[in-house]
Amino acid sequence: MSCLAEYPQLKVIQKLASSHKVKIYLVGGFLRDYLLGRPKMDFDFAVWAPPSAKKTRGAIVFARAWARQIKGAFVLLDDEHGCARVVKKDGDMIQTFDFADFRAKTLKEDLAHRDFTINTMCVDLNNLIEKDMLKDVLMDEKNGQKDLKAGNIRMVSAGVFLEDPLRLMRAFSIKAVLDFKIEAKTLARIKKDKKT
């Protein structure tokens, strides 16, 4: 089944992104879980808008518009870095949609700021068409699929834990949930950075 057929909400987000003149990418945990065949209720998006337009067309503005469109609850997560969540209950199912502004000028640089390689895979929603299968349009700059198949939790760069100390705990959370192993250099960096 094609990506847009399996997840029709992505088509609606795609159209909304076009009307808001932003570029939007499906990233992170959703794609990781999709490839593992796990339940997929949480969507993460990276939003690009021109730096001069962040206040009028960035992730927070987009998330508010999405919340209105689906009659979901809007939650501001981080005003300074442009991050918001929309929560929608549909029967017994709860879906969350997280939207975050790019942390850098380009997609490649933004992905370099993510925590682990298995969370760096992404799909460009702007160019997704009806027949596209998710696996065929997946971008994988950091070899996340290789680590996913090997069951490895590998840091994207040596500075990931200093950039966000919560990632220290997230490594062990992912390890427990997925029954993965923390790669040796990553574990050594965790031990070093937990002291700072």
N, C-alpha and C positions, 0 to 999 in steps of 0.2 A: 504494500500500500504506500502511496506517495506521502511525503511529509505533511503537505497541506491538507490532504484528505484525512490523514490519521489525527492531525491536530488542527482543526478548523480555526481555533483561536489565533493561530499564527498568521493565517491569511488576513484576519481582521486587524491584527497588530501591524502587519505589512502595509495595509491600506492607510491606517492611522499614521504610520511613519511617513508615508508619502505625502499626506496632507499637511503634516507638521514640518516637512522638509528636513528630516533628520535621517541619518543612517542608523540602522539597528541590527545588532548581531545577537543571535542565540548563542550563549556561551555556558561553559562550566558544568556544574553538577547534573543538569538535565541530560546533557549529551553523554556524560559518563554513565549515568544510570540507564539511559536508553540502550547504549552499546552492551551493557551488562544484562539487559533484559529485566531490569528492576522496575517497580512502579514509578511512574513519572508524573508527579503532581506539582512539582516546583520548577518554575521557569526562571532562568536568569538571562538578562539582556544587558549588553553594553550599548550605550547610546552615544553617537557622535553628532555634535552640532558645532557650527563655527564658534570659536572661543568668544567672539563678540555677541553671540546669540544665546549663550548658556541660560541666562535668566528668563528668556522668552521661549526657548525651544529645547532646553536640555532635558535630562532624564526626569527631574522632578515635575516639570510642566507636563511632560509626556505621560508620566504615571498618573497624574491627576486626571488627565483627559481619558486615559484607559479606565480608571476607576469609575468615572462618570458613565462611560460607554457601557460597561458591563454591570453597573450598579454594585460595584465592589467597595470594600473599605480601603481607604488610602492611609498609609502609615509612612511618615517621614523618618527615614533611618539616619541620614547624615546630610544636613543642609550644606555644610562646608564643602564636602566632596561630591555632592549631587547624587544622592542615593535614596530611593524610595521603594516601598513595597505596596502591592495591591493584593488584597485577600478576597476571594470569592467562594462562597459556599454554594454548592449545587447538590441538593439532596444530602446524602451522607458524605459526599466528597468535598474536601477543601483544597482549592488551588491557590498557590501563591505565585506572584509575578514580581520579580525584583528587577528594577531598572537602575543602572548606574552610569554616570558620565564616564567617558574615557579618562584614564589616569595619565594619558600621554597624548602626543599629537597624532599618532598613527595607530592602527589596529595592532600591528606587530609589536610596537612599543607598549601598548596597553596590555597585551597578553603576557609580556615579559614582567609585568607587575603582579601577576596572579601567583597563587601559592604553590600549587603542585602541577606537574605536567599533565596529570589526568584531568585537571580542571581547565586546561588551556585550549581545548578543542572548541571550534566555533563554526557557525553557519551564518552566511550573509543573507538575512531575510529579504533585503531589498531586491536581490536578483533571483530569489527562489521562484520557480515556476511550478505550475500545477502537477506536472509529471515527475518532478524531482524526488528521488529517494534520498533520505537523510544521509545514508552512508556514502552516496555519490557526490554530495556537495560539501562534505565535512572538510574543514581546513584544520590542519594539524601541524602547526609550526614547531612545536616542542616535543614531537614524538610521543604524545599522550597515549595513543592507541597501543604502542609497543609496551609502555609501562602498565597499561590496563590489562593487557594479555598476560603479562608476567606477574601481575599482582603487586606492583611496586608503588610506593608513595615516594616520589622524588621531587625535591624542591626545584623551582624554576631557576632561582639564583640564590647566591649566598646571603643576600640581604632581605629575603622574604620575611623572616621572623622579626627582624628589627623594624621593618616597615609596618607590621601588624602583629603584635605579640600574641593575639588570640589564635594565630596560626599554629603556635606551639601545641595547643590543646587540640586543634582541629586535626592535626596529623594523627593523634591517637584516637580521636573519634572516628575518623575514616578507617583507620586500622581495625577498630573493633566492629564497625558496621559491615565492612566489606571483607573482613578476614584477610587483609593485605599485610604486607611487611613494609616497614620503613627502611628505605635504602640506606646503606651504611654511611655515606657522606651526609645525608640528610639527618640521620640520627645523631651523628657527631656534631653537626651544626646546632641541632636542638639542645644538646647538652651544654654546648658553649654559650648559646644565646639566652638560655633560661636564667643564667647568672647575671645578665646585664639588665 
